[in-house]
C-alpha cells in the first residue's frame, strides 16, 4: 500500500500493516467526533509514526497514485476534522 503524508512524501507500507493503520483511522474518527484534542494529537502522532517508522520512503520522482493520503504531521484537529468522517481515510 502507498501512503502519502502531506509535506513528507510517499511511503510504501506492507499490506500486513493495513489493519493496524485502519484501526488508528477508525479511532481518529471517534476522537474527532468527540472533539478530543489531546486524544487526537496522540492518535494522529501514532498513525503518522507508524508510516514513518515501518514504511519505506519512495523517491521523490515516484509519480504513482497513493492508496491513502494523510494530513501533514503538524495538522490540528480543526484542520482535519472534515477528512476523518464516516469510514475515515481508509475504506473498510
Secondary structure, DSSP 8 states (H G I E B T S, - for coil): -EEEETTTEEEE--GGGHHHHHHHHHHHHHHHHTT-HHHHHHHHHHHHHHHHHHSEE--TT-----SEEE--TT--HHHHTTTSSTT-SS--
